[in-house]
Structure formats: structure tokens, C-alpha cells
Amino acid sequence: MERFFDVIFSLIAIFFLLPIFILIVAILKFTGEGEVLFLQNRIGKGGGAFKLIKFATMLKASPSLGTGTITVKDDFRILPFGGILRTTKLNELPQLFNVLKGDMSLIGPRPLTEQTYTVYPKTTQNIISQVRPGLSGVGSIIFRNEEELMSGTAATVDFYASVIAPYKGKLEEWFVTNRSLKLYFITIFLTVYVVIFPKSRAPWRILKKLPKPPRILMSIYK
């Protein structure tokens, strides 16, 4: 049933967002490095790889620079217009075509690069690989300001591996364990809501049984 709604909602979204797609493509073509789309290997259902599609927001050589596939606040690799796309989440829109293709769902665990996927323990990998990764999801909503967290002294791969990844993994496990059509629609609503109101605590009020954040993140999330 979720697959049915994935296809219908994606087609509707692409139809209404087409003018925005065209505008973004035109701007990207004539700014930055002239790249429009960014294709990257991500881990999908069953642990297999697929090509995730995004609008280009960073230098082409980004994977071999700085923190690799982990992005931090004020990352020097982000292009000027790319920063706008990332802040508004418009860079994620081409993933609607990944959803249509069947690589992804609208809602699910965030598809990870091999670098970030291998940070998860095997138990977490096994659980989240049971379902299609999502354009959005519980982990994506709670960590919508992940780049803000990855700033200053916390802008390291070690901080991601020791603090962010373990908690994000618990959130993704929680989603898979509690997966339902009701949660699917609630998460779609929350995704739109936090884009409009990014500082809202609504996810915590609505999803009351989420795993408790580690102490180091408690002041940010609670």
C-alpha cells in the first residue's frame, strides 16, 4: 500500500514542482561549476547500492576533500546557491525520481553512503536494510539540523561516529519496528511541517515514544 502512495504522491509532486525544477536547473547551469545533478552511491533495501539523485550543491571533488561524505556547518565545499538549496531542502527534490523508480520510498530510513552506513553496528544495518530508504523519515526529521550539530569542535568524523550515528541508528530502528501506514502519513505531515517551522518541537510531541537522545544532544532536542 505504501508503494501505491509513493507513486501517486511523487507524480503529483513532480507535476506541481516542475516550474521550480526548471528554475533550479537554469540557475545551477550558469552558476558554480555548472553542474546540475549530483549522483552518489547509497545503500538501499537489502544492502545493495543505488544512485541517489540530488541537485548539485557542492564542489565536484567534495568526496575526496574535508570530511568526505559527511557535511559540516559552513562547509567550505558548499557552493553559494547550493547553500540555499540545502537550507530549504530543495536539493532533495530529484529523489522523487528515485521514489518512482523504486529505489526509495517517500518515508523510510535515510539512505546512507558506504562511509556512514558502515558506522552503524551490524544489528542496525540488518534492521534498516529490510525496507526501502526514504526521501524523508524519522531520522531525517530529528536530524534536520545535522549540519548545525557538525560545527566547531564537533565537526569531525569521530563526533559523527560516536554521537550522531548511534542515536540516528536507534531512530531508524524505531521507525522500521513501528512501521505502519499511519506512521507513514504522520511522517509526511511532520516533514512538511518542520520545513516550514524548522525549530518546532512538534516531532517530539507527536512521536512520543522515540528513543531518548544521548545527554550530549539532550539540550538541543528536548
C-alpha positions in Angstrom: 0.0 0.0 0.0 2.9 2.4 0.8 4.3 1.8 -2.7 1.0 2.9 -4.2 1.0 6.2 -2.3 4.7 6.6 -3.1 4.0 6.6 -6.8 0.8 8.7 -6.6 2.3 11.4 -4.3 5.6 11.5 -6.3 3.8 12.0 -9.6 1.7 14.8 -8.1 4.7 16.5 -6.5 6.7 16.4 -9.7 3.9 17.8 -11.7 3.3 20.8 -9.4 7.0 21.3 -8.7 8.1 21.3 -12.4 8.4 25.1 -12.6 10.8 25.0 -9.6 12.8 22.2 -11.1 13.2 24.2 -14.3 14.3 27.3 -12.4 16.8 25.5 -10.3 18.3 23.7 -13.3 18.7 27.0 -15.1 20.4 28.7 -12.1 22.8 25.7 -11.5 23.7 25.6 -15.2 25.0 29.1 -15.1 26.5 29.3 -11.6 29.1 27.4 -9.5 30.7 24.7 -11.5 27.8 24.4 -14.0 26.8 21.0 -12.6 23.0 20.4 -12.3 22.7 16.9 -10.8 24.8 15.0 -8.3 24.6 11.2 -8.4 26.0 9.3 -5.5 26.1 5.6 -4.5 23.8 5.0 -1.5 22.9 1.8 0.4 19.4 0.7 -0.3 17.0 -2.1 0.6 18.8 -5.4 1.1 22.1 -3.7 1.4 22.5 -3.1 -2.3 23.7 0.1 -3.8 21.8 2.6 -6.0 22.4 6.0 -7.5 20.8 8.7 -5.4 19.9 11.9 -7.3 20.2 15.4 -5.9 20.7 18.8 -7.2 24.4 19.7 -7.1 25.3 21.8 -4.1 28.9 21.2 -3.5 32.3 21.1 -5.4 32.6 18.1 -7.6 35.7 17.0 -5.7 33.9 17.1 -2.4 34.0 13.3 -1.6 37.9 13.5 -1.6 38.0 16.8 0.4 37.5 17.7 4.1 35.2 15.2 5.9 34.4 13.1 2.8 30.7 12.3 2.6 29.9 13.9 5.9 28.9 17.6 5.7 29.5 20.1 8.5 28.3 23.6 9.2 29.8 26.3 6.9 31.4 23.5 4.9 33.9 25.2 2.5 32.8 22.7 -0.2 29.2 24.1 -0.4 28.6 26.4 -3.4 26.7 29.7 -2.8 23.5 28.7 -4.4 24.0 25.2 -3.0 23.7 26.6 0.5 20.2 28.0 -0.3 19.2 24.6 -1.8 20.4 22.7 1.3 18.8 25.1 3.8 15.4 24.8 2.0 15.9 21.1 1.3 15.2 21.8 -2.4 18.3 19.9 -3.3 16.5 16.7 -2.3 13.6 17.1 -4.8 15.2 15.0 -7.6 14.9 12.0 -5.3 11.3 11.9 -6.2 12.5 10.1 -9.4 14.3 7.6 -7.1 11.0 7.0 -5.5 9.2 6.5 -8.8 11.9 4.1 -9.9 11.5 2.1 -6.7 15.0 2.7 -5.2 13.4 4.7 -2.4 10.1 5.4 -0.6 8.8 8.8 0.4 9.3 7.7 4.0 12.0 5.5 5.4 15.5 5.4 6.9 17.8 7.9 5.3 19.9 6.3 2.5 23.5 6.4 3.6 26.8 6.4 1.8 29.1 3.4 2.5 31.2 5.6 4.8 28.2 6.5 7.0 26.5 3.1 6.7 29.4 1.2 8.0 29.5 3.3 11.1 26.2 1.7 12.2 26.6 -1.6 14.0 25.6 -4.8 12.1 22.3 -5.1 14.0 21.2 -1.7 12.9 22.3 -2.3 9.3 20.3 -5.5 9.2 17.2 -3.8 10.5 17.2 -0.7 8.3 18.1 -2.7 5.2 14.7 -4.5 5.5 12.9 -1.5 4.0 13.4 1.0 1.2 15.3 4.1 2.3 13.2 7.3 2.4 13.4 10.8 0.9 12.4 11.7 4.5 11.8 9.8 7.7 12.0 9.9 11.5 15.8 10.1 11.5 15.8 12.8 8.8 13.2 14.9 10.8 15.0 14.7 14.1 18.4 15.3 12.4 17.1 18.0 10.1 19.8 20.3 11.5 22.6 17.8 11.4 25.0 20.2 9.7 24.4 22.6 12.6 25.4 19.9 15.0 28.5 19.2 13.0 30.2 22.5 13.7 33.1 23.8 15.7 34.9 21.2 17.7 32.1 18.7 16.8 32.9 19.0 13.1 34.7 15.7 13.0 34.1 12.2 11.6 34.7 10.9 15.2 31.8 13.0 16.5 29.5 11.7 13.8 30.6 8.1 14.5 30.4 8.3 18.3 27.4 10.6 18.9 25.2 11.2 15.9 25.3 7.8 14.2 24.4 5.7 17.2 21.3 7.8 18.0 20.3 8.2 14.4 20.6 4.4 14.1 18.2 3.9 17.1 15.7 6.3 15.5 15.8 4.4 12.2 15.4 1.1 14.0 12.4 2.6 15.8 10.8 3.5 12.5 11.3 0.1 11.0 10.0 -1.6 14.2 6.9 0.6 14.4 6.3 1.0 10.6 2.7 1.4 9.6 0.6 3.3 7.1 -0.4 5.7 10.0 3.2 6.4 10.8 3.9 6.9 7.0 1.3 9.7 6.8 2.3 11.3 10.2 5.9 11.4 9.0 4.9 13.0 5.7 3.0 15.7 7.7 5.9 16.3 10.0 8.3 16.6 7.1 6.4 19.4 5.6 5.7 21.0 9.0 9.4 21.2 10.1 10.4 22.6 6.7 8.0 25.5 7.4 8.8 25.6 11.1 12.3 24.3 11.4 12.6 25.0 15.2 9.3 23.3 16.0 9.2 20.6 18.8 6.2 19.0 17.1 8.0 15.7 16.2 8.7 15.1 19.9 5.1 15.9 20.9 3.6 13.7 18.2 6.1 10.8 18.2 6.1 10.5 22.0 7.8 7.1 22.2 11.0 8.0 20.3 14.3 6.7 21.7 15.7 9.2 24.3 18.6 11.3 22.9 22.1 10.9 24.5 22.9 13.5 27.1 25.2 15.5 24.8 22.2 16.1 22.4 19.5 16.5 25.1 19.7 20.2 25.4 19.3 20.6 21.6 16.4 18.2 21.1 14.4 18.3 24.3 
